[in-house]
Amino acid sequence: MKKIALHWQIFIGLILGIVYGLLFGTSVHYISWLGDLFIQALKMIIVPLIITSIVTGVANIGSGGNFGRLFTKTFSYYIITSTLAIVVGLLLVNLIKPGVGADINLVQSVKEFGGKSNSFKDTLMGIIPNNIFSAMASGKMLSIIFFSMLFGYFVTQIEAKKSELLKDIFNAGFDVMMKITLFIIKFTPIGVFALVARLMASQDNPLGTFKSLGLYMLTVILALAIHAIIVLPTILRVIAKVNPIKHFKALTGPLITAFSTSSSNATLPYTLEAVEQNCGVSNKITSFTLPLGATINMDGTALYEGIAVMFIAQAYGIHLGILQQLIVVITALLASIGAAAVPMAGLVMMTIILSAVGLPLEGIALILPVDRILDMSRTTVNVWSDSTAAVTIAKSEGEKLKV
């Protein structure tokens, strides 16, 4: 199996899970615990992954004269485009409603979770924890993200020697968490097999589930296409005064690499070269915006997470109102910032949003089988947005480009 690509392993796990669940549904309890173990492993790494990822991302930015201006422009762009991506996704998922009518028979799981939705005021108040260690223990993700960003910023404000020591510690911690994350992801095919088998064994109408899953994929791909073909090119044309077609041709190589690797980090060296050599952006801009973008600019991931959470809610028959969807927007934005630039990281971070709106984590089983395919597409959008940011900010700094 080591010689088979991960997405093919997941596909095999999906097929075997369907067959096992349909043919041996009465004995599904023998393997269903593997799915529970996989979910537990994902939950285990969420908090330390968020903390180390965000602290290192913020602390490694550094400080200086031009830092404030470039950081403001870059961060503002990333926040705005990610928010636009989430809104596009939510508009489509509310319009198409891919999860409505999916007969998944998981009502009992919802009752077991029994999460009540907090008011908007309570959510805002909950961002600042009374006790950060208590917040970590109870998994209050908004509090953890807020504290991590605050901690990362003030790491840069202390004595240089101590600051470098803390950076080294958190960088090392993040590297370790990435190793653990990649290790757990290797077991995704087994998790898919067990979760899908249990899902199929509980279905009175399996075809209804497959129909909804196909509609879910269509919704995500359509939303990604709108963001990549309409929203981002509009920014290039209107704000940066750049020809989107020429920019796309300049980034063809990195975009193909992003699609095949599903990793913004793996694509980063290629993106840096293309944006500098083909687009004419200075190294001063690319060395700041692109690495930062690979860390916190996840338009495609944020869009996907918003649609996935709404799909799961629809499949469970749970109505998320305007307030809950606003929480989805905010949490998806923060979660996408904390998502590591590796394959399927968005899947790990989605548990944050599910927890924030009181949905069961078992709902991830519904989207796991097609996550790898969608991961390739959303990573491509992430890299496309990063390159758009570099060009837009370069033009705002008065640079003359080749595109």
N, C-alpha and C positions, 0 to 999 in steps of 0.2 A: 504493500500500500504506500510505502514511502516514495515510490517512483511515480505515483499517480498524483496529479495536481490536486490541491486542497478542494477546489470547487467541484472536481469530479468525484472526490471522496464523499463530499457532502451530498452530491446527486445520488451516488450509490446508496448512501445511508437513507436518503429519502425514499428511494424505490423499495429497499428492503423493509423500511418501516411501514410503508403502505401495505406491502404484501403480508408482512407479519400481522399487522393490525387487522386486516380483513380476513385472513385465513385462520389466525390463531388468537382471536380476540379474547377468548376466555382465559388464556394463559399469559396475557400481556403483563400481569403483575410481576412476572418473573424478571422482566427487563425494564419495567417502567422506572425502577429506582435509579437506573443509570441516567435518565433524564433529570431526575431530582438532584442527583449528585452534580451534574453539569451546571444546573441553575445555581446550586450552592457555591460552586467554584467561581462563577461569574460574580455573585454577590460578594464573595470574599475579597476580590481584588478591587472593587469599585472605589472604596474610600482611599486606600493608599495610592492608587493610580491617579485619582483626581488631585490629591494633595501634592504629590511629587511632580506631576505634569504641569500644573498651574504655577506652583512656586518657582520651578526652574524656568518656565517660559517667561514669567514676569521679571525674575531676578536677572536673567541673562541678557535682558534688553540693555541694561546699563543706564548711564546718565550722561549729560553733556549739553553743550550749547544748542546744537541742532536737534538733539534728541526730542525735546518737547514739541517742536513744530512737526517733525516727521512722525513722531508717535501719534500725535493728535490726528493728523491727516490719515495715517494708516489705520489706526484703530477705529476711527469714525467710519472709514470706508468699509471695513470688515463688519462692523456692527450693522450698518445700514443695509449692505447687500445680503447679509445672513438673515436679517429680519425680513427683507423683501422675499427671500427664498422661502422662509417659513410661511409667510402670509400667502404666497402663491400656492404652496402645498395645501394649506388648510382650506383655501377657497375651492380647490379642485376636489379634495376629499369630502367636503361638505356638499358639493354639487353632485359628484358621481356616487357617493355613499357605497364604496366597494364592500364594506363589512356587513351591511344590512341584509338580512335574510340568510346569513351563513349559519347553518344548523350545527353548532359546535358542542352543544350540551355541556357547557362548563359553568352553569349557574352556581353549582355547589361551591366551586372554587372562589367565586365572587363573594359568596356569603361568608366563607372562611376568612377572607381578608377584611371585609367590612369597613373599609377606610372611608371616613366622612370627609367631605370637601371643606376646607377652611375658607373663611372670608378673605377678600383681597387684603384687608387690613392685617389680619392674622398672618397671612403669607409674608407680607412686607416686614412685619415685626419679627417673624421667625427667621429672617435672613441673618439678623445679628443674634448669635446664641448667648445665653446666659453662661454656658460652660461649653467650650469647644470640644472637650473630651467626651462630654455627655452627648453632644451633637454627633460626634463620630460614632459613638457606640450605638446610637439610635438611628443612624443613617439619615440625618437631616441634611440633604444634599445642598440646598441653597445656602445654608449656613457654612458648610464646609467649603464650598466654592468661594464665597465672600471672604472668609478668613484666609484662604490660601492666596487669593489675589492680594489682600492687604499685607500678608506676611511676605510675599515675594517682592512687593514694592519696597517695604522698609528694610529688606535685606540689603538693598543698594544704598541705604541712607546711613549705615553705621560705618565704623572704622574699616578701612580697606582690608586689613589682614583678616579680621573676623568675617567680613562680608565674603571674601574669597573662600574661607573655610566652609561657611554655610552653603555657598553655591556648589562647592565640590561635594559636600555631603548629600545635598538634594539631587544633584546631577547623578551621583552614584546610585542613590535610592531610586530615581526614575529609571535608570538603566536596568536595575534589578527587577523593577515592576514590569518593564517591557519584556524581559526574559520570561517572567512568570506568565504574563498575558499571552505571549506567543505560544508558550507551552500548553496553556489551557485551550487555546484556539485549535491546537492540533487534535483535541478530542471532540471537536464540533461534530464530525460525522457520526460518532457514537451517540452524542447527545441528540442529534437530529433523528437518528434511528429510533431511539427509545421514546422521545417525545411525540414523534409522528405516529409511531405504532400505537401508543396510548390514545392519541387523538382519533385515529381511524377506528380503533376498537370501540370508541364511544359514539360513533356516528350512525345515525339512522339514515342519513342521506349524504354520503361522502362526496357525490358529484357537486352538491351545493357548496361544499367547502372549496373544491378545486375551482369552481366558477368564480367564487369570491376572491380567491388567491390570484387568479389571472387578472381580474379587474383591479386588484390592489397593485399588481405590477404595472399595469397600464397607467394607473393614476400616478404612480411615482415617476415613471419614465416620461409621461406627458408633462408633468410639473417640472422635471429637470430640463426638458427640452425648451419649455417656455422661458425658464430662467436663463438658460445658456444661449438661446437663439434670439430672444427678445430683450430681456432685462439688461444683461451684461453688454451686448453690442450697443444698446441705446446709451449706456454710460460712456462707452468708447467714442461713439459718434458725437453725442451732445456735449459731454463734459470734457473729454480728452481731445476731441477733434481728431480722432484717429480712425482710419479705415478698418472696420471690423474684419473684413475679408482678408486684407493683407496681414492683419495681426493673427488671424487664425492660421494662415499659411505659414507664418513665422513660428507658430507654436505646434505645428502638426506632430513633430517628433515627440516632444514632452507629453502631449495629450494621448498619443498611442501608448507611450510608456506607462502613463498613469492608468490607462484602461486595463493594460495587461498585468500590472503589478498590484493595483488597488492600494497603492501607498504613495502619499504625497511626499514623504521623506525620501523614499527610494527614487522618486522622480526629481527631487530638488536639484541635484547637480546639473541635470539635463535642462531643467527650467531656467536656472541661472545663466547657463551658456546661451540658450536660445534668446532670452529676453535681452541680454547684453549684446550678443553678436548680430542677431537677426532684427531686433527691434531698436537697438541703439540706445538703450537705457544705461546710464552710468552705473559703475560698480557701487558707488555710494548709496544709490537707491536700491539696487537689487539685493545687496548684502544685508540690508535692513528689512525691506518689505517681504521678500520671498521666504526667508527662514521663519520670520514671524508669522507669515501667512500659512506656512505648512504646519504651524503649531495651533493657531487660533482661528484661522479663516476657513471654515468648513461649511460653505453655502449648501453644497449637495447633501452633506450629512445632516445639517439642521433641517433642511426641507424634508428629507427622508424620515427623520425621527418624528416630526410633526404628523406626517401622513400615517406612519406606522402606528403611533399611539391612538390616533383617531380611528384607524381601521380596527384595532384591537377593541376599543371601546364600543364601536358599532357592532362587532361580532358578538360581544358579550351582552349587547342590548342595553348598554349604559349610555345615557344622554349626557354629553358634556356641553354645558351652556357657554355663553360668552365669557363669563368669568373664568371658568375652567380652561377654556381655549386660550385665554390671555395668559394664564399660568403656563400652558403648554408652550406658547410663544417664548416667554421669558426663560423657562427652564430649558427648552430646546436650544435657545441661543447660548446660554451659559454652558450647557452640556457639550455643545459642539465646540466651544472654546477649549474645554477640557479634554476633548477627544484626542487620543494619540493618532499620529499620522501613519497608521499601519492597517493592514487588511482587517475588516470587520470590527474596528474599534467603535464605530457608531453603534453596533449591536450591544456592546458592553455598556456604553453610555446611555442607551435608551432606558435602561433600568432606572435611571435617575428620574426620568420624566414619568414613567409608570408609577413610581413611588410617590411623586409629587401630586398626582391627581387620583391616587388611591386605586389604581388598577393592578390586578395580579400579575406577577412576573411570569407566571406560566403562559400568559398570552404570547410571549415571545415564540413559543412553539409554532404559532400560526404562520410566522413570517420567516423563520429560520431556513426552510428549504430553498427559498429564492433569494436569500440575503446576499449570497456571494455575487450573483448576477447583478443585482442592484448596486452592490458595493463598487463594482467596476465602473458603473455609470456615474455614481455620485462622486467618486474620487476624481474622475475626469473633470467634472464640474468644479470641484474644489481647486484643482490646478488651473483651470481656465480663469477662475475668479482671481486667484493669486496673481497671474500674469496681467490681468486687466488692472488690478490695483497698482502694480509696479509702473505700468505705462501711464495710468491716470495721474499718479503722484509725480512721476517724472515730468510730465507736461505742466503740472501745477508749479513745479520748481523751475520752469523756464527752459527745460532741456529740449533740444531738437532731435527728433527721432527719425528712424528709417521707415516707419509704417505710417 
